[in-house]
Amino acid sequence: MKKKVLIVDDDPIIIEVLSVRLKMTGFEVLSAANGKEGLEKANREHPDLIILDVIMPEMNGFETCRHLKEDPKTKDIPVIMLTSLSKEKDLEKGLEKGADCFITKPFNSADLMFEIKTAMGEA
């Protein structure tokens, strides 16, 4: 069975680029355009990993991550924050909210794939 990755980002280009790359690598891909929708899909679809933007409408990625990690149904899903925020305080806040990894945009595709496989225990 293919592993599922949920991409939560309000930028359709990022979703498309990541979707193509992940599908080529053999993953099933789900997407959501904001944190609220991402929480709903995570609860309904139980993905194996979540790639989460920070700056989004409805609910930002920090709050989304906090909700994911507080919910017994989703707390064990690895979360990779993929964001344009690059300050040390943003990294610290992301990790404090429960993110497993924090990658800044623009990102290197090979590095991201390595982090995805590492978070899923495949590296």
PyMOL commands that set and color helices and strands:
alter all, ss='L'
color gray80, all
select helices_A, chain A and resi 12-24+35-45+61-70+88-96+109-119
alter helices_A, ss='H'
color red, helices_A
select strands_A, chain A and resi 4-8+28-32+49-52+79-83+101-104
alter strands_A, ss='S'
color yellow, strands_A
deselect
rebuild
show_as cartoon
